[in-house]
Amino acid sequence: MNDTMVTLVGNVATQVEWRESATGGVARFRLAVTARRFDRAKQCWVDGATSFYTVWAARTLGMNLTGSVSIGEPLVVHGRLKVRDEERKEGPRWFSADVDAVAVGHDMSRGTTVFRRVFKGEASPAERARTQGAEGAAPPGGEPAASGGLPPVVWESAPTAEPVGT
């Protein structure tokens, strides 16, 4: 009820790692968030400090992340902020900022993407990626449409179009 909910906009800094657990599995990755501001003296945008957050996504959200997100992609992450601090025997106190994700999506202000609904009983994105990655198998996104007229799986963000009139 009194959780600190945050929305972060940044870039994926590490590969998504999936781990099975007794509660159904969890995915983890690091998100780099760099503040940007307009410098009036220089008349340009400048980067500020970069903060790194560990994003945790449980069950279905985490499983879908494994087949949908790659390093460097821009994301919007919404979830519960948890700041941890630990005292270590040797060295300074250690702090980390974790986010238990409720929702994750590509940042559509920086590109396009294609959504594919996952239905119960289908292979998970991680399982599809493993079977499609084998030599001689169809490349990701090259599989035929599933029964029921569903579109094929798209594994990469679509290339962004050049702005018109620039």
C-alpha positions in Angstrom: 0.0 0.0 0.0 2.8 2.5 0.9 5.2 1.3 -1.7 7.4 3.9 -3.6 6.4 3.5 -7.2 8.8 4.9 -9.8 8.9 5.1 -13.6 12.4 5.0 -15.1 13.4 5.8 -18.7 16.7 4.4 -19.8 18.7 1.9 -21.7 19.3 -1.8 -21.0 22.9 -2.2 -19.7 23.1 -6.0 -19.3 21.6 -9.1 -20.9 18.4 -10.2 -19.3 19.1 -13.2 -17.0 16.3 -15.8 -16.3 16.4 -18.0 -13.2 13.8 -20.6 -12.3 12.7 -20.4 -8.7 10.2 -22.1 -6.4 7.8 -19.2 -7.0 7.9 -19.5 -10.8 11.0 -17.8 -12.0 12.5 -14.3 -12.2 14.4 -12.2 -14.7 17.0 -9.6 -13.9 18.8 -6.9 -15.8 20.5 -3.5 -15.2 19.0 -0.3 -16.5 21.2 2.8 -17.1 19.3 6.1 -16.6 21.1 9.2 -17.7 19.7 12.6 -16.9 19.7 15.1 -19.7 19.2 18.9 -19.5 19.4 21.8 -21.8 22.4 24.0 -21.3 21.3 27.5 -22.2 24.9 28.9 -22.3 26.0 26.3 -24.9 22.5 26.1 -26.5 22.6 22.3 -26.6 21.5 19.2 -24.6 24.1 17.8 -22.2 24.2 14.5 -20.3 24.3 14.4 -16.6 25.2 11.6 -14.3 24.2 8.0 -15.1 22.4 6.0 -12.4 22.1 2.2 -12.6 19.2 0.2 -11.4 18.7 -3.5 -11.0 15.3 -4.4 -12.5 13.6 -7.6 -11.3 10.6 -9.1 -13.1 8.8 -12.1 -11.9 6.9 -14.9 -13.7 5.3 -14.0 -17.0 6.7 -10.5 -17.2 10.2 -11.8 -16.7 9.8 -14.6 -19.1 8.5 -12.3 -21.8 11.5 -9.9 -21.2 14.0 -12.7 -22.0 12.8 -12.9 -25.6 12.0 -9.2 -26.1 14.8 -7.1 -24.7 18.5 -6.7 -25.8 21.4 -4.6 -24.5 21.2 -1.0 -25.5 17.5 -0.9 -26.2 15.5 2.1 -24.7 12.9 1.0 -22.1 10.3 2.5 -19.8 10.2 0.6 -16.5 7.4 1.0 -13.9 7.7 -0.6 -10.5 8.4 -0.6 -6.8 11.7 1.0 -5.8 13.7 -0.7 -3.1 16.9 0.8 -1.8 19.2 -1.7 -0.1 22.2 -0.9 2.0 24.7 -3.3 3.4 27.6 -2.9 5.8 30.6 -4.8 4.6 33.4 -6.0 6.9 36.0 -4.5 4.5 35.3 -1.3 2.7 32.6 1.3 2.7 28.9 0.8 3.1 27.2 -0.6 -0.1 24.0 0.8 -1.5 21.9 -0.5 -4.5 18.6 0.6 -6.0 16.4 -2.2 -7.2 13.0 -2.0 -9.0 10.5 -4.8 -8.8 8.9 -4.2 -12.2 5.2 -4.1 -12.7 5.3 -3.1 -16.4 8.1 -2.8 -18.9 8.0 -1.5 -22.5 10.1 -0.1 -25.3 10.4 3.7 -25.3 8.4 4.5 -28.4 9.8 8.1 -28.5 13.1 6.6 -29.7 12.0 3.9 -32.1 9.3 1.4 -33.1 8.6 -2.1 -31.9 6.1 -4.8 -32.7 3.9 -6.4 -30.0 2.9 -10.1 -30.0 0.5 -11.4 -27.5 1.5 -14.7 -25.7 -1.2 -17.2 -25.2 -1.3 -19.9 -22.5 0.2 -23.1 -23.7 2.6 -21.5 -26.1 6.3 -21.8 -25.7 7.9 -19.0 -23.7 10.0 -16.4 -25.6 13.1 -17.9 -24.0 12.2 -21.4 -25.3 11.4 -20.1 -28.8 14.7 -18.2 -28.9 16.7 -21.3 -28.0 15.0 -23.5 -30.6 15.1 -20.8 -33.3 18.8 -20.1 -32.7 19.9 -23.6 -33.7 21.8 -23.9 -37.0 19.6 -24.6 -39.9 16.5 -23.4 -38.0 14.4 -20.5 -39.2 15.8 -17.2 -38.1 14.0 -15.3 -35.4 10.9 -13.7 -36.9 11.0 -16.1 -39.8 8.6 -18.7 -38.4 5.2 -19.1 -40.1 2.1 -17.6 -38.5 0.6 -19.7 -35.8 -2.8 -21.3 -36.2 -5.6 -18.8 -35.8 -4.0 -16.2 -38.1 -1.6 -14.8 -35.5 1.3 -12.7 -36.9 4.8 -14.1 -36.8 7.1 -13.5 -33.9 9.3 -10.4 -34.3 12.4 -10.6 -32.1 14.0 -7.3 -32.9 12.8 -3.7 -32.8 11.9 -2.5 -36.2 14.4 0.0 -37.7 13.4 3.6 -37.2 12.5 5.6 -40.3 14.4 8.8 -41.1 12.5 11.9 -40.0 10.6 13.6 -42.9 11.8 17.0 -43.9 15.2 17.0 -42.1 
